[in-house]
C-alpha cells in the first residue's frame, strides 16, 4: 500500500492523512463491478509542491438501516511525481481484481514505440470515467538506490541480436527457448540464458527487464537533479537505456552523468 513512499524512504503516514486535501468520489469504469450498492470509492488528494502530489484511496460503506453506520477502509496511498518522462499511451488494461487486493496497476501501450509498460497510475481519481484514446502520462521508476557499473567489458553480438527472444526465454517461455536452441544450438542458448539470469549487465551495455510493475534497468546517466519534499532530499535521475529516455526517482544517487548504472524499482505514473 505504501510502496511509492517506502521505496523513497518516506513515511507514508506523514503524507496519507484523509483530512489533508480535497475528497472526491471515484467513478471510473474499472471499479463498477467491484463496488456493492452501499459502497463508494473515495479519493483524498493534495499537491505537495510543483513536483509531487498524494492520492489516498478510501472505501466508504454505508449500511442502510435505521441505525445507519458508516465504515471507512484505507485501500491505498500513492505518491505521484510530475517530473518524470512524458509518454503517450493507449490500450489501457487495469490489473485490479478485487478491492481486497487494491492496486492501480495498469498495462498500457506507448504510442510511439509500441512497447507495453506496466505502472501504477496514481491519479486515476483525476481522470474521466472513460479514458480518452490517448493519454499523456509522466512516468518514473522509484528505487532505493542506483549502483554504478564499469563499462561493458566485451560486446556479445549473439546476445544483442537475440535480445528480445532471450528476454522471453529467461521468463520461462518454452517457445522462445526452443527458437533459441534451433537458431543458436543448445549449448549457446543455454549459455545466454544462464548469463542473462545471473548478470545481464555483462551481456548488454543497456537493458530494460520488466516483470509487470517491477523493472531491472541497466542504463547510462544523462542528468542528475536534486529535489526536496518536505525538507527531505530526493534525486531525479535521467538515464538512457535501449534507445529510451527513462526517469528514476531515488533517495540515493551517488552517480555521475555518462556513468553506467543498474537499478531495481517499480514504475509509477501520473496523467498530465
One Martini backbone bead per residue (centre of mass of N, CA, C, O) as a GRO file, in nm:
protein
  272
    1UNK     BB    1   0.055   0.064  -0.018
    2UNK     BB    2   0.356   0.226   0.046
    3UNK     BB    3   0.573   0.195  -0.189
    4UNK     BB    4   0.616   0.491  -0.294
    5UNK     BB    5   0.754   0.559  -0.011
    6UNK     BB    6   0.958   0.331   0.075
    7UNK     BB    7   1.150   0.358  -0.175
    8UNK     BB    8   1.206   0.677  -0.057
    9UNK     BB    9   1.210   0.701   0.256
   10UNK     BB   10   0.902   0.750   0.335
   11UNK     BB   11   0.637   0.854   0.543
   12UNK     BB   12   0.312   0.779   0.483
   13UNK     BB   13   0.165   0.894   0.740
   14UNK     BB   14   0.247   1.193   0.678
   15UNK     BB   15   0.070   1.196   0.385
   16UNK     BB   16  -0.215   1.001   0.442
   17UNK     BB   17  -0.423   1.201   0.520
   18UNK     BB   18  -0.774   1.254   0.493
   19UNK     BB   19  -0.754   1.588   0.576
   20UNK     BB   20  -0.537   1.712   0.341
   21UNK     BB   21  -0.778   1.740   0.123
   22UNK     BB   22  -0.954   1.656  -0.153
   23UNK     BB   23  -1.271   1.491  -0.181
   24UNK     BB   24  -1.363   1.224  -0.405
   25UNK     BB   25  -1.546   1.044  -0.625
   26UNK     BB   26  -1.493   0.735  -0.776
   27UNK     BB   27  -1.610   0.657  -1.135
   28UNK     BB   28  -1.456   0.449  -1.264
   29UNK     BB   29  -1.514   0.171  -1.460
   30UNK     BB   30  -1.315  -0.037  -1.317
   31UNK     BB   31  -1.517  -0.039  -1.039
   32UNK     BB   32  -1.814  -0.133  -1.094
   33UNK     BB   33  -1.779  -0.460  -1.020
   34UNK     BB   34  -1.657  -0.403  -0.710
   35UNK     BB   35  -1.907  -0.247  -0.615
   36UNK     BB   36  -2.142  -0.193  -0.403
   37UNK     BB   37  -2.427  -0.013  -0.339
   38UNK     BB   38  -2.296   0.085  -0.042
   39UNK     BB   39  -2.045   0.175  -0.208
   40UNK     BB   40  -1.749   0.394  -0.199
   41UNK     BB   41  -1.501   0.562  -0.386
   42UNK     BB   42  -1.236   0.745  -0.249
   43UNK     BB   43  -1.043   1.063  -0.290
   44UNK     BB   44  -0.755   1.197  -0.144
   45UNK     BB   45  -0.604   1.510  -0.249
   46UNK     BB   46  -0.267   1.663  -0.288
   47UNK     BB   47  -0.039   1.923  -0.328
   48UNK     BB   48   0.285   1.976  -0.235
   49UNK     BB   49   0.411   2.054  -0.518
   50UNK     BB   50   0.520   2.070  -0.835
   51UNK     BB   51   0.611   1.747  -0.827
   52UNK     BB   52   0.396   1.664  -0.591
   53UNK     BB   53   0.145   1.404  -0.504
   54UNK     BB   54  -0.144   1.286  -0.323
   55UNK     BB   55  -0.320   0.953  -0.320
   56UNK     BB   56  -0.614   0.861  -0.132
   57UNK     BB   57  -0.778   0.551  -0.090
   58UNK     BB   58  -1.134   0.498  -0.010
   59UNK     BB   59  -1.369   0.291   0.158
   60UNK     BB   60  -1.724   0.344   0.159
   61UNK     BB   61  -1.975   0.221   0.401
   62UNK     BB   62  -2.334   0.205   0.392
   63UNK     BB   63  -2.582   0.117   0.620
   64UNK     BB   64  -2.931   0.065   0.551
   65UNK     BB   65  -3.037   0.161   0.850
   66UNK     BB   66  -3.168   0.294   1.133
   67UNK     BB   67  -2.855   0.240   1.222
   68UNK     BB   68  -2.657   0.403   1.068
   69UNK     BB   69  -2.338   0.303   0.917
   70UNK     BB   70  -1.998   0.406   0.883
   71UNK     BB   71  -1.741   0.274   0.674
   72UNK     BB   72  -1.376   0.284   0.665
   73UNK     BB   73  -1.119   0.203   0.413
   74UNK     BB   74  -0.796   0.164   0.345
   75UNK     BB   75  -0.631   0.099   0.028
   76UNK     BB   76  -0.446   0.350  -0.093
   77UNK     BB   77  -0.119   0.516  -0.131
   78UNK     BB   78   0.014   0.784  -0.343
   79UNK     BB   79   0.308   0.901  -0.509
   80UNK     BB   80   0.329   1.164  -0.728
   81UNK     BB   81   0.531   1.236  -1.030
   82UNK     BB   82   0.581   1.522  -1.259
   83UNK     BB   83   0.911   1.472  -1.351
   84UNK     BB   84   0.892   1.282  -1.571
   85UNK     BB   85   0.836   1.104  -1.846
   86UNK     BB   86   0.662   1.186  -2.134
   87UNK     BB   87   0.399   0.967  -2.231
   88UNK     BB   88   0.206   0.796  -2.476
   89UNK     BB   89  -0.112   0.626  -2.436
   90UNK     BB   90  -0.275   0.303  -2.489
   91UNK     BB   91  -0.453   0.042  -2.404
   92UNK     BB   92  -0.587   0.004  -2.122
   93UNK     BB   93  -0.498  -0.237  -1.848
   94UNK     BB   94  -0.640  -0.337  -1.566
   95UNK     BB   95  -0.535  -0.538  -1.263
   96UNK     BB   96  -0.778  -0.531  -1.094
   97UNK     BB   97  -0.984  -0.774  -0.891
   98UNK     BB   98  -0.994  -0.635  -0.596
   99UNK     BB   99  -1.028  -0.453  -0.297
  100UNK     BB  100  -0.841  -0.638  -0.124
  101UNK     BB  101  -0.638  -0.596  -0.393
  102UNK     BB  102  -0.534  -0.308  -0.427
  103UNK     BB  103  -0.482  -0.148  -0.752
  104UNK     BB  104  -0.322   0.068  -1.022
  105UNK     BB  105  -0.246  -0.134  -1.220
  106UNK     BB  106  -0.108  -0.103  -1.558
  107UNK     BB  107  -0.143  -0.168  -1.905
  108UNK     BB  108   0.040   0.001  -2.168
  109UNK     BB  109   0.074   0.165  -2.484
  110UNK     BB  110   0.321   0.307  -2.652
  111UNK     BB  111   0.283   0.483  -2.932
  112UNK     BB  112   0.568   0.516  -3.072
  113UNK     BB  113   0.690   0.209  -3.002
  114UNK     BB  114   0.478  -0.026  -2.885
  115UNK     BB  115   0.530  -0.052  -2.592
  116UNK     BB  116   0.494  -0.210  -2.290
  117UNK     BB  117   0.362  -0.090  -1.975
  118UNK     BB  118   0.408  -0.100  -1.616
  119UNK     BB  119   0.184   0.087  -1.394
  120UNK     BB  120   0.102   0.320  -1.155
  121UNK     BB  121  -0.200   0.510  -1.159
  122UNK     BB  122  -0.232   0.744  -0.925
  123UNK     BB  123  -0.462   0.957  -1.080
  124UNK     BB  124  -0.753   0.828  -1.144
  125UNK     BB  125  -0.941   1.045  -0.993
  126UNK     BB  126  -0.873   1.272  -1.234
  127UNK     BB  127  -1.037   1.104  -1.433
  128UNK     BB  128  -1.240   0.994  -1.645
  129UNK     BB  129  -1.438   0.725  -1.678
  130UNK     BB  130  -1.336   0.754  -1.977
  131UNK     BB  131  -1.078   0.717  -2.160
  132UNK     BB  132  -0.891   0.829  -2.381
  133UNK     BB  133  -0.719   0.706  -2.646
  134UNK     BB  134  -0.508   0.922  -2.537
  135UNK     BB  135  -0.233   0.948  -2.284
  136UNK     BB  136  -0.055   1.152  -2.075
  137UNK     BB  137   0.243   1.036  -1.894
  138UNK     BB  138   0.424   1.046  -1.599
  139UNK     BB  139   0.729   0.866  -1.581
  140UNK     BB  140   0.860   0.657  -1.304
  141UNK     BB  141   1.130   0.511  -1.120
  142UNK     BB  142   1.133   0.364  -0.811
  143UNK     BB  143   1.427   0.377  -0.593
  144UNK     BB  144   1.669   0.334  -0.350
  145UNK     BB  145   1.905   0.270  -0.571
  146UNK     BB  146   2.216   0.311  -0.739
  147UNK     BB  147   2.451   0.128  -0.940
  148UNK     BB  148   2.757   0.114  -1.037
  149UNK     BB  149   2.925   0.063  -1.357
  150UNK     BB  150   3.119  -0.062  -1.569
  151UNK     BB  151   3.218  -0.099  -1.855
  152UNK     BB  152   3.182  -0.290  -2.111
  153UNK     BB  153   3.393  -0.548  -2.184
  154UNK     BB  154   3.200  -0.695  -2.405
  155UNK     BB  155   3.065  -0.774  -2.719
  156UNK     BB  156   2.759  -0.961  -2.763
  157UNK     BB  157   2.618  -1.035  -3.054
  158UNK     BB  158   2.429  -1.273  -2.992
  159UNK     BB  159   2.269  -1.128  -2.771
  160UNK     BB  160   2.182  -0.873  -2.929
  161UNK     BB  161   2.024  -1.028  -3.166
  162UNK     BB  162   1.848  -1.192  -2.910
  163UNK     BB  163   1.712  -1.016  -2.688
  164UNK     BB  164   1.396  -1.065  -2.694
  165UNK     BB  165   1.398  -1.379  -2.689
  166UNK     BB  166   1.564  -1.392  -2.427
  167UNK     BB  167   1.361  -1.263  -2.237
  168UNK     BB  168   1.148  -1.487  -2.274
  169UNK     BB  169   1.320  -1.730  -2.187
  170UNK     BB  170   1.379  -1.628  -1.895
  171UNK     BB  171   1.059  -1.639  -1.824
  172UNK     BB  172   0.974  -1.942  -1.954
  173UNK     BB  173   0.947  -1.957  -2.261
  174UNK     BB  174   0.944  -2.231  -2.462
  175UNK     BB  175   0.951  -2.111  -2.753
  176UNK     BB  176   1.199  -1.936  -2.711
  177UNK     BB  177   1.395  -2.162  -2.636
  178UNK     BB  178   1.359  -2.327  -2.898
  179UNK     BB  179   1.453  -2.104  -3.092
  180UNK     BB  180   1.736  -2.072  -2.982
  181UNK     BB  181   1.826  -2.367  -3.028
  182UNK     BB  182   1.784  -2.371  -3.339
  183UNK     BB  183   1.973  -2.110  -3.408
  184UNK     BB  184   2.231  -2.171  -3.183
  185UNK     BB  185   2.204  -2.395  -3.002
  186UNK     BB  186   2.206  -2.543  -2.699
  187UNK     BB  187   2.465  -2.427  -2.569
  188UNK     BB  188   2.426  -2.123  -2.641
  189UNK     BB  189   2.147  -2.088  -2.515
  190UNK     BB  190   2.228  -2.168  -2.228
  191UNK     BB  191   2.437  -1.947  -2.186
  192UNK     BB  192   2.258  -1.696  -2.222
  193UNK     BB  193   2.049  -1.757  -2.005
  194UNK     BB  194   2.246  -1.779  -1.767
  195UNK     BB  195   2.376  -1.491  -1.795
  196UNK     BB  196   2.118  -1.326  -1.782
  197UNK     BB  197   2.025  -1.412  -1.498
  198UNK     BB  198   2.294  -1.329  -1.347
  199UNK     BB  199   2.435  -1.093  -1.575
  200UNK     BB  200   2.323  -0.858  -1.785
  201UNK     BB  201   2.564  -0.643  -1.762
  202UNK     BB  202   2.764  -0.850  -1.933
  203UNK     BB  203   2.592  -0.834  -2.214
  204UNK     BB  204   2.484  -0.528  -2.171
  205UNK     BB  205   2.492  -0.193  -2.181
  206UNK     BB  206   2.174  -0.197  -2.217
  207UNK     BB  207   1.867  -0.263  -2.013
  208UNK     BB  208   1.522  -0.394  -2.006
  209UNK     BB  209   1.352  -0.563  -1.722
  210UNK     BB  210   1.035  -0.676  -1.703
  211UNK     BB  211   0.788  -0.730  -1.417
  212UNK     BB  212   0.565  -0.561  -1.460
  213UNK     BB  213   0.618  -0.318  -1.216
  214UNK     BB  214   0.900  -0.437  -1.236
  215UNK     BB  215   1.246  -0.307  -1.270
  216UNK     BB  216   1.532  -0.374  -1.465
  217UNK     BB  217   1.810  -0.141  -1.511
  218UNK     BB  218   2.036  -0.053  -1.776
  219UNK     BB  219   2.229   0.255  -1.783
  220UNK     BB  220   2.273   0.600  -1.883
  221UNK     BB  221   2.363   0.891  -1.755
  222UNK     BB  222   2.220   1.236  -1.822
  223UNK     BB  223   2.094   1.320  -1.527
  224UNK     BB  224   2.113   1.521  -1.209
  225UNK     BB  225   1.842   1.606  -0.974
  226UNK     BB  226   1.758   1.783  -0.709
  227UNK     BB  227   1.520   1.739  -0.439
  228UNK     BB  228   1.228   1.853  -0.241
  229UNK     BB  229   1.040   1.697   0.044
  230UNK     BB  230   0.981   1.822   0.329
  231UNK     BB  231   1.318   1.845   0.356
  232UNK     BB  232   1.370   1.604   0.167
  233UNK     BB  233   1.599   1.435  -0.024
  234UNK     BB  234   1.601   1.395  -0.376
  235UNK     BB  235   1.626   1.221  -0.703
  236UNK     BB  236   1.650   1.306  -1.051
  237UNK     BB  237   1.713   1.050  -1.296
  238UNK     BB  238   1.852   1.033  -1.609
  239UNK     BB  239   1.820   0.774  -1.861
  240UNK     BB  240   1.972   0.545  -2.096
  241UNK     BB  241   1.771   0.278  -2.262
  242UNK     BB  242   1.705   0.122  -2.535
  243UNK     BB  243   1.629   0.405  -2.677
  244UNK     BB  244   1.546   0.528  -2.391
  245UNK     BB  245   1.392   0.759  -2.183
  246UNK     BB  246   1.444   0.773  -1.830
  247UNK     BB  247   1.308   0.795  -1.496
  248UNK     BB  248   1.456   0.846  -1.168
  249UNK     BB  249   1.356   0.787  -0.827
  250UNK     BB  250   1.568   0.886  -0.542
  251UNK     BB  251   1.755   0.899  -0.231
  252UNK     BB  252   2.003   0.778  -0.406
  253UNK     BB  253   2.290   0.951  -0.604
  254UNK     BB  254   2.611   0.826  -0.662
  255UNK     BB  255   2.622   0.976  -0.959
  256UNK     BB  256   2.713   1.027  -1.305
  257UNK     BB  257   2.748   1.152  -1.591
  258UNK     BB  258   2.796   0.869  -1.812
  259UNK     BB  259   2.720   0.658  -1.622
  260UNK     BB  260   2.687   0.328  -1.537
  261UNK     BB  261   2.379   0.156  -1.440
  262UNK     BB  262   2.187  -0.014  -1.175
  263UNK     BB  263   1.836  -0.121  -1.121
  264UNK     BB  264   1.558  -0.151  -0.885
  265UNK     BB  265   1.199  -0.112  -0.957
  266UNK     BB  266   0.905   0.100  -0.974
  267UNK     BB  267   0.632   0.198  -1.167
  268UNK     BB  268   0.510   0.535  -1.212
  269UNK     BB  269   0.204   0.742  -1.270
  270UNK     BB  270   0.087   1.061  -1.417
  271UNK     BB  271  -0.151   1.236  -1.539
  272UNK     BB  272  -0.134   1.549  -1.763
   0.00000   0.00000   0.00000
